[in-house]
Amino acid sequence: MKLVLLGPPGVGKGTQAQQMSKTYSIPQISTGDILREAIAKKTPLGDKARAFIVKGELVPDDIMLGLIQDTLFGDNAPKGYILDGFPRTIAQAEGLQKLYEKHSDNLSAVLLLEAEEDQIVARLSARRTCRSCKAVYNLMTMPPKVDGVCDVCAGELYQRDDDRIETIQNRLTVYKKQTAPLIDFYKSRGILKTVDASGTPEEVQTNINRQLED
Ligand code: AMP
């Protein structure tokens, strides 16, 4: 299975991708995680991406397409995966299609996760992320057992800079302008499946499994 999780920041793509990765034994490929890792390690990619990420802007398409080409089509490319956070623009989606055509391959499905905007803002403000294993928590609905400590690996939980309220609004604006057009892009290709993501993580998981079984 080669899947894309599409939807606004905070709708639960990361949480669902982590769960699906366990259920279907395929890796989650989060371009946001890859970029944050590059920033932490101060690599050239990280240096280029940092200024965009802190402002809630998108990293330029040529950088993202280069990254995805190496990850999905390079040596040791995975046979199946869940793309979380890519593509995010029409140019990225078109670039990805070209790569698939070149390799006589294609996406299996694109899952669009939907929830109301006030719920999304609340989720983003309450989100905490593990510095080590990237597990995602929510202080209101899915808190860790011990305050500030990851249940999975005992790593430190932190609030991403771009999950602060000042940046959240810009990320949502960027989503509507640059990423939402992908809904029609994939709908017209007949591979878009819409999932109600307003419930608990378990409920959303059930909705996703139902769509995938269809
Ligand atoms: P995420 O963790 O998916 O919310 O991504 C965090 C940030 O990383 C985004 O706000 C962008 O600045 C950057 N980013 C991640 N994926 C992409 C992408 N496909 N295209 C452009 N920028 C991206």
py3Dmol code that shows the C-alpha trace and the ligand (Angstrom):
import py3Dmol

protein = """\
ATOM      1  CA  MET A   1       0.000   0.000   0.000  1.00  0.00           C
ATOM      2  CA  LYS A   2       1.188   3.448  -0.893  1.00  0.00           C
ATOM      3  CA  LEU A   3      -0.991   5.960   0.912  1.00  0.00           C
ATOM      4  CA  VAL A   4      -1.159   9.713   1.354  1.00  0.00           C
ATOM      5  CA  LEU A   5      -2.744  11.285   4.434  1.00  0.00           C
ATOM      6  CA  LEU A   6      -4.132  14.667   3.447  1.00  0.00           C
ATOM      7  CA  GLY A   7      -5.718  17.276   5.706  1.00  0.00           C
ATOM      8  CA  PRO A   8      -5.012  20.456   7.665  1.00  0.00           C
ATOM      9  CA  PRO A   9      -2.294  20.614  10.316  1.00  0.00           C
ATOM     10  CA  GLY A  10      -3.641  19.268  13.600  1.00  0.00           C
ATOM     11  CA  VAL A  11      -6.339  17.058  12.078  1.00  0.00           C
ATOM     12  CA  GLY A  12      -4.518  13.959  13.352  1.00  0.00           C
ATOM     13  CA  LYS A  13      -2.461  12.777  10.355  1.00  0.00           C
ATOM     14  CA  GLY A  14       0.578  11.986  12.511  1.00  0.00           C
ATOM     15  CA  THR A  15      -1.392  10.135  15.178  1.00  0.00           C
ATOM     16  CA  GLN A  16      -3.223   8.060  12.574  1.00  0.00           C
ATOM     17  CA  ALA A  17      -0.096   7.400  10.516  1.00  0.00           C
ATOM     18  CA  GLN A  18       1.699   6.051  13.614  1.00  0.00           C
ATOM     19  CA  GLN A  19      -1.188   3.689  14.326  1.00  0.00           C
ATOM     20  CA  MET A  20      -1.564   2.583  10.691  1.00  0.00           C
ATOM     21  CA  SER A  21       2.148   1.966  10.488  1.00  0.00           C
ATOM     22  CA  LYS A  22       1.780  -0.629  13.290  1.00  0.00           C
ATOM     23  CA  THR A  23      -1.428  -2.134  11.895  1.00  0.00           C
ATOM     24  CA  TYR A  24      -0.202  -2.562   8.327  1.00  0.00           C
ATOM     25  CA  SER A  25       3.555  -2.912   9.018  1.00  0.00           C
ATOM     26  CA  ILE A  26       4.521  -0.170   6.607  1.00  0.00           C
ATOM     27  CA  PRO A  27       6.588   2.900   7.491  1.00  0.00           C
ATOM     28  CA  GLN A  28       5.177   6.350   8.159  1.00  0.00           C
ATOM     29  CA  ILE A  29       7.078   8.923   6.139  1.00  0.00           C
ATOM     30  CA  SER A  30       6.557  12.323   7.736  1.00  0.00           C
ATOM     31  CA  THR A  31       8.310  15.087   5.815  1.00  0.00           C
ATOM     32  CA  GLY A  32       7.818  17.370   8.852  1.00  0.00           C
ATOM     33  CA  ASP A  33       9.695  14.862  11.071  1.00  0.00           C
ATOM     34  CA  ILE A  34      12.471  14.510   8.469  1.00  0.00           C
ATOM     35  CA  LEU A  35      12.876  18.302   8.297  1.00  0.00           C
ATOM     36  CA  ARG A  36      12.833  18.767  12.101  1.00  0.00           C
ATOM     37  CA  GLU A  37      15.460  16.008  12.419  1.00  0.00           C
ATOM     38  CA  ALA A  38      17.596  17.781   9.786  1.00  0.00           C
ATOM     39  CA  ILE A  39      17.262  21.054  11.719  1.00  0.00           C
ATOM     40  CA  ALA A  40      18.249  19.376  15.001  1.00  0.00           C
ATOM     41  CA  LYS A  41      21.299  17.832  13.306  1.00  0.00           C
ATOM     42  CA  LYS A  42      22.132  21.141  11.583  1.00  0.00           C
ATOM     43  CA  THR A  43      22.444  19.503   8.148  1.00  0.00           C
ATOM     44  CA  PRO A  44      22.357  21.615   4.925  1.00  0.00           C
ATOM     45  CA  LEU A  45      18.710  20.552   4.431  1.00  0.00           C
ATOM     46  CA  GLY A  46      17.907  21.691   7.969  1.00  0.00           C
ATOM     47  CA  ASP A  47      19.604  25.046   7.420  1.00  0.00           C
ATOM     48  CA  LYS A  48      17.517  25.644   4.288  1.00  0.00           C
ATOM     49  CA  ALA A  49      14.219  24.557   5.895  1.00  0.00           C
ATOM     50  CA  ARG A  50      14.394  26.222   9.321  1.00  0.00           C
ATOM     51  CA  ALA A  51      13.330  29.770   8.389  1.00  0.00           C
ATOM     52  CA  PHE A  52      10.232  28.498   6.545  1.00  0.00           C
ATOM     53  CA  ILE A  53       9.135  26.130   9.308  1.00  0.00           C
ATOM     54  CA  VAL A  54       9.313  28.634  12.176  1.00  0.00           C
ATOM     55  CA  LYS A  55       7.054  31.011  10.232  1.00  0.00           C
ATOM     56  CA  GLY A  56       4.583  28.258   9.329  1.00  0.00           C
ATOM     57  CA  GLU A  57       5.437  28.660   5.615  1.00  0.00           C
ATOM     58  CA  LEU A  58       6.041  25.773   3.223  1.00  0.00           C
ATOM     59  CA  VAL A  59       9.567  24.703   2.340  1.00  0.00           C
ATOM     60  CA  PRO A  60      10.122  25.269  -1.440  1.00  0.00           C
ATOM     61  CA  ASP A  61       8.861  22.560  -3.803  1.00  0.00           C
ATOM     62  CA  ASP A  62      12.246  21.760  -5.387  1.00  0.00           C
ATOM     63  CA  ILE A  63      13.743  20.955  -1.978  1.00  0.00           C
ATOM     64  CA  MET A  64      10.757  18.802  -1.017  1.00  0.00           C
ATOM     65  CA  LEU A  65      10.684  16.925  -4.334  1.00  0.00           C
ATOM     66  CA  GLY A  66      14.408  16.177  -4.073  1.00  0.00           C
ATOM     67  CA  LEU A  67      13.866  14.839  -0.553  1.00  0.00           C
ATOM     68  CA  ILE A  68      10.916  12.668  -1.562  1.00  0.00           C
ATOM     69  CA  GLN A  69      12.710  11.323  -4.636  1.00  0.00           C
ATOM     70  CA  ASP A  70      15.607  10.123  -2.456  1.00  0.00           C
ATOM     71  CA  THR A  71      13.249   8.668   0.167  1.00  0.00           C
ATOM     72  CA  LEU A  72      10.714   6.894  -2.077  1.00  0.00           C
ATOM     73  CA  PHE A  73      12.757   6.017  -5.151  1.00  0.00           C
ATOM     74  CA  GLY A  74      16.350   5.805  -3.944  1.00  0.00           C
ATOM     75  CA  ASP A  75      18.265   2.740  -2.729  1.00  0.00           C
ATOM     76  CA  ASN A  76      16.422   0.889   0.067  1.00  0.00           C
ATOM     77  CA  ALA A  77      13.114   2.523  -0.914  1.00  0.00           C
ATOM     78  CA  PRO A  78      10.221   0.982   1.041  1.00  0.00           C
ATOM     79  CA  LYS A  79       7.673  -1.131  -0.910  1.00  0.00           C
ATOM     80  CA  GLY A  80       4.732   0.482   0.878  1.00  0.00           C
ATOM     81  CA  TYR A  81       4.339   3.572   3.018  1.00  0.00           C
ATOM     82  CA  ILE A  82       2.082   6.211   4.529  1.00  0.00           C
ATOM     83  CA  LEU A  83       2.991   9.701   3.402  1.00  0.00           C
ATOM     84  CA  ASP A  84       2.214  12.174   6.201  1.00  0.00           C
ATOM     85  CA  GLY A  85       2.661  15.799   5.136  1.00  0.00           C
ATOM     86  CA  PHE A  86       3.566  15.251   1.468  1.00  0.00           C
ATOM     87  CA  PRO A  87       2.474  16.394  -1.067  1.00  0.00           C
ATOM     88  CA  ARG A  88       1.395  19.842   0.111  1.00  0.00           C
ATOM     89  CA  THR A  89       1.145  21.769  -3.174  1.00  0.00           C
ATOM     90  CA  ILE A  90      -0.094  21.011  -6.697  1.00  0.00           C
ATOM     91  CA  ALA A  91       3.522  21.250  -7.935  1.00  0.00           C
ATOM     92  CA  GLN A  92       4.570  18.576  -5.418  1.00  0.00           C
ATOM     93  CA  ALA A  93       1.632  16.332  -6.384  1.00  0.00           C
ATOM     94  CA  GLU A  94       2.452  16.689 -10.089  1.00  0.00           C
ATOM     95  CA  GLY A  95       6.133  16.035  -9.404  1.00  0.00           C
ATOM     96  CA  LEU A  96       5.208  12.905  -7.459  1.00  0.00           C
ATOM     97  CA  GLN A  97       2.970  11.659 -10.307  1.00  0.00           C
ATOM     98  CA  LYS A  98       5.847  12.116 -12.757  1.00  0.00           C
ATOM     99  CA  LEU A  99       8.110  10.046 -10.513  1.00  0.00           C
ATOM    100  CA  TYR A 100       5.474   7.293 -10.309  1.00  0.00           C
ATOM    101  CA  GLU A 101       5.017   7.309 -14.091  1.00  0.00           C
ATOM    102  CA  LYS A 102       8.765   6.957 -14.549  1.00  0.00           C
ATOM    103  CA  HIS A 103       8.768   3.933 -12.233  1.00  0.00           C
ATOM    104  CA  SER A 104       5.465   2.459 -13.572  1.00  0.00           C
ATOM    105  CA  ASP A 105       3.929   2.760 -10.146  1.00  0.00           C
ATOM    106  CA  ASN A 106       1.153   4.758  -8.447  1.00  0.00           C
ATOM    107  CA  LEU A 107      -0.492   5.685  -5.186  1.00  0.00           C
ATOM    108  CA  SER A 108      -3.060   3.224  -3.798  1.00  0.00           C
ATOM    109  CA  ALA A 109      -5.257   5.890  -2.168  1.00  0.00           C
ATOM    110  CA  VAL A 110      -5.328   9.379  -0.676  1.00  0.00           C
ATOM    111  CA  LEU A 111      -7.164   9.673   2.647  1.00  0.00           C
ATOM    112  CA  LEU A 112      -8.553  13.142   3.371  1.00  0.00           C
ATOM    113  CA  LEU A 113      -8.978  13.708   7.121  1.00  0.00           C
ATOM    114  CA  GLU A 114     -11.606  16.321   7.977  1.00  0.00           C
ATOM    115  CA  ALA A 115     -12.519  18.185  11.201  1.00  0.00           C
ATOM    116  CA  GLU A 116     -13.854  21.612  12.196  1.00  0.00           C
ATOM    117  CA  GLU A 117     -11.332  24.462  12.415  1.00  0.00           C
ATOM    118  CA  ASP A 118     -11.892  25.295  16.116  1.00  0.00           C
ATOM    119  CA  GLN A 119     -11.259  21.650  16.987  1.00  0.00           C
ATOM    120  CA  ILE A 120      -8.063  21.715  14.931  1.00  0.00           C
ATOM    121  CA  VAL A 121      -6.757  24.855  16.679  1.00  0.00           C
ATOM    122  CA  ALA A 122      -7.506  23.295  20.085  1.00  0.00           C
ATOM    123  CA  ARG A 123      -5.692  20.093  19.099  1.00  0.00           C
ATOM    124  CA  LEU A 124      -2.609  21.943  17.844  1.00  0.00           C
ATOM    125  CA  SER A 125      -2.350  24.114  20.974  1.00  0.00           C
ATOM    126  CA  ALA A 126      -2.553  21.032  23.218  1.00  0.00           C
ATOM    127  CA  ARG A 127      -0.169  18.888  21.156  1.00  0.00           C
ATOM    128  CA  ARG A 128       3.093  17.696  22.665  1.00  0.00           C
ATOM    129  CA  THR A 129       5.668  15.692  20.720  1.00  0.00           C
ATOM    130  CA  CYS A 130       8.446  13.339  21.877  1.00  0.00           C
ATOM    131  CA  ARG A 131      11.888  14.663  21.004  1.00  0.00           C
ATOM    132  CA  SER A 132      13.245  11.125  20.591  1.00  0.00           C
ATOM    133  CA  CYS A 133      10.639   8.856  18.977  1.00  0.00           C
ATOM    134  CA  LYS A 134       8.255  11.601  17.675  1.00  0.00           C
ATOM    135  CA  ALA A 135       5.202  10.042  19.360  1.00  0.00           C
ATOM    136  CA  VAL A 136       2.370  12.567  19.550  1.00  0.00           C
ATOM    137  CA  TYR A 137       0.256  13.380  22.646  1.00  0.00           C
ATOM    138  CA  ASN A 138      -2.591  15.733  23.423  1.00  0.00           C
ATOM    139  CA  LEU A 139      -2.696  17.290  26.887  1.00  0.00           C
ATOM    140  CA  MET A 140      -6.511  17.242  26.907  1.00  0.00           C
ATOM    141  CA  THR A 141      -7.476  13.997  25.175  1.00  0.00           C
ATOM    142  CA  MET A 142      -4.382  11.790  25.067  1.00  0.00           C
ATOM    143  CA  PRO A 143      -2.008  12.906  27.866  1.00  0.00           C
ATOM    144  CA  PRO A 144       1.164  10.968  28.723  1.00  0.00           C
ATOM    145  CA  LYS A 145       1.095   8.840  31.888  1.00  0.00           C
ATOM    146  CA  VAL A 146       3.838  10.997  33.436  1.00  0.00           C
ATOM    147  CA  ASP A 147       3.803  14.737  32.810  1.00  0.00           C
ATOM    148  CA  GLY A 148       6.398  15.724  30.160  1.00  0.00           C
ATOM    149  CA  VAL A 149       7.645  12.156  29.607  1.00  0.00           C
ATOM    150  CA  CYS A 150       6.980   9.915  26.581  1.00  0.00           C
ATOM    151  CA  ASP A 151       5.091   6.671  27.423  1.00  0.00           C
ATOM    152  CA  VAL A 152       6.868   4.832  24.601  1.00  0.00           C
ATOM    153  CA  CYS A 153      10.540   5.702  25.090  1.00  0.00           C
ATOM    154  CA  ALA A 154      10.715   7.963  28.192  1.00  0.00           C
ATOM    155  CA  GLY A 155      11.964  10.790  25.935  1.00  0.00           C
ATOM    156  CA  GLU A 156      11.258  14.456  26.667  1.00  0.00           C
ATOM    157  CA  LEU A 157       7.944  15.880  25.436  1.00  0.00           C
ATOM    158  CA  TYR A 158       8.010  19.385  23.998  1.00  0.00           C
ATOM    159  CA  GLN A 159       5.768  21.864  22.215  1.00  0.00           C
ATOM    160  CA  ARG A 160       6.823  22.453  18.615  1.00  0.00           C
ATOM    161  CA  ASP A 161       7.619  26.123  17.909  1.00  0.00           C
ATOM    162  CA  ASP A 162       5.082  26.115  15.090  1.00  0.00           C
ATOM    163  CA  ASP A 163       2.346  24.767  17.403  1.00  0.00           C
ATOM    164  CA  ARG A 164       2.221  28.124  19.193  1.00  0.00           C
ATOM    165  CA  ILE A 165      -0.939  30.098  18.595  1.00  0.00           C
ATOM    166  CA  GLU A 166       0.825  32.882  16.596  1.00  0.00           C
ATOM    167  CA  THR A 167       1.979  30.385  13.946  1.00  0.00           C
ATOM    168  CA  ILE A 168      -1.062  28.090  13.919  1.00  0.00           C
ATOM    169  CA  GLN A 169      -3.257  30.626  12.149  1.00  0.00           C
ATOM    170  CA  ASN A 170      -0.693  31.119   9.382  1.00  0.00           C
ATOM    171  CA  ARG A 171      -0.330  27.357   8.897  1.00  0.00           C
ATOM    172  CA  LEU A 172      -4.085  27.047   8.461  1.00  0.00           C
ATOM    173  CA  THR A 173      -4.111  29.890   5.917  1.00  0.00           C
ATOM    174  CA  VAL A 174      -1.234  28.257   4.029  1.00  0.00           C
ATOM    175  CA  TYR A 175      -3.153  24.953   4.060  1.00  0.00           C
ATOM    176  CA  LYS A 176      -6.287  26.497   2.580  1.00  0.00           C
ATOM    177  CA  LYS A 177      -4.383  28.342  -0.123  1.00  0.00           C
ATOM    178  CA  GLN A 178      -1.699  25.876  -1.128  1.00  0.00           C
ATOM    179  CA  THR A 179      -2.711  22.387   0.022  1.00  0.00           C
ATOM    180  CA  ALA A 180      -6.532  22.264  -0.147  1.00  0.00           C
ATOM    181  CA  PRO A 181      -6.448  22.345  -4.017  1.00  0.00           C
ATOM    182  CA  LEU A 182      -5.026  18.804  -3.794  1.00  0.00           C
ATOM    183  CA  ILE A 183      -8.495  17.603  -2.782  1.00  0.00           C
ATOM    184  CA  ASP A 184      -9.812  18.214  -6.320  1.00  0.00           C
ATOM    185  CA  PHE A 185      -6.526  17.022  -7.842  1.00  0.00           C
ATOM    186  CA  TYR A 186      -6.926  13.555  -6.281  1.00  0.00           C
ATOM    187  CA  LYS A 187     -10.732  13.507  -6.525  1.00  0.00           C
ATOM    188  CA  SER A 188     -10.473  13.902 -10.292  1.00  0.00           C
ATOM    189  CA  ARG A 189      -8.065  10.945 -10.363  1.00  0.00           C
ATOM    190  CA  GLY A 190     -10.611   8.807  -8.480  1.00  0.00           C
ATOM    191  CA  ILE A 191      -8.359   7.901  -5.541  1.00  0.00           C
ATOM    192  CA  LEU A 192      -9.590  10.302  -2.834  1.00  0.00           C
ATOM    193  CA  LYS A 193     -11.345   8.848   0.215  1.00  0.00           C
ATOM    194  CA  THR A 194     -12.817  11.177   2.836  1.00  0.00           C
ATOM    195  CA  VAL A 195     -12.604  10.310   6.530  1.00  0.00           C
ATOM    196  CA  ASP A 196     -14.430  11.992   9.440  1.00  0.00           C
ATOM    197  CA  ALA A 197     -11.555  12.843  11.802  1.00  0.00           C
ATOM    198  CA  SER A 198     -13.563  14.668  14.481  1.00  0.00           C
ATOM    199  CA  GLY A 199     -13.785  11.725  16.900  1.00  0.00           C
ATOM    200  CA  THR A 200     -11.297  10.007  19.206  1.00  0.00           C
ATOM    201  CA  PRO A 201      -8.145   8.521  17.644  1.00  0.00           C
ATOM    202  CA  GLU A 202      -9.741   5.055  17.902  1.00  0.00           C
ATOM    203  CA  GLU A 203     -12.910   6.207  16.130  1.00  0.00           C
ATOM    204  CA  VAL A 204     -10.899   7.837  13.360  1.00  0.00           C
ATOM    205  CA  GLN A 205      -8.855   4.641  13.010  1.00  0.00           C
ATOM    206  CA  THR A 206     -12.070   2.669  12.531  1.00  0.00           C
ATOM    207  CA  ASN A 207     -13.237   5.142   9.857  1.00  0.00           C
ATOM    208  CA  ILE A 208      -9.902   4.798   8.055  1.00  0.00           C
ATOM    209  CA  ASN A 209      -9.937   0.995   8.161  1.00  0.00           C
ATOM    210  CA  ARG A 210     -13.456   0.988   6.770  1.00  0.00           C
ATOM    211  CA  GLN A 211     -12.395   3.190   3.859  1.00  0.00           C
ATOM    212  CA  LEU A 212      -9.336   1.056   3.144  1.00  0.00           C
ATOM    213  CA  GLU A 213     -11.368  -2.167   3.188  1.00  0.00           C
ATOM    214  CA  ASP A 214     -13.757  -0.617   0.644  1.00  0.00           C
TER     215      ASP A 214
END
"""
ligand_1 = """\
23
AMP
P 4.199 18.965 9.690
O 4.971 18.279 10.761
O 3.730 18.049 8.619
O 3.086 19.833 10.246
O 5.236 19.963 8.959
C 5.837 21.015 9.678
C 6.395 22.030 8.723
O 7.392 21.420 7.872
C 5.398 22.646 7.762
O 4.672 23.727 8.341
C 6.316 23.111 6.630
O 7.016 24.276 6.992
C 7.334 21.971 6.562
N 6.898 20.911 5.626
C 6.606 19.618 5.926
N 6.242 18.945 4.823
C 6.294 19.831 3.794
C 6.003 19.757 2.402
N 5.576 18.616 1.813
N 6.187 20.877 1.648
C 6.614 22.020 2.199
N 6.888 22.173 3.501
C 6.728 21.084 4.309
"""
view = py3Dmol.view(width=600, height=400)
view.addModel(protein, "pdb")
view.setStyle({"model": 0}, {"cartoon": {"style": "trace"}})
view.addModel(ligand_1, "xyz")
view.setStyle({"model": 1}, {"stick": {}})
view.zoomTo()
view.show()
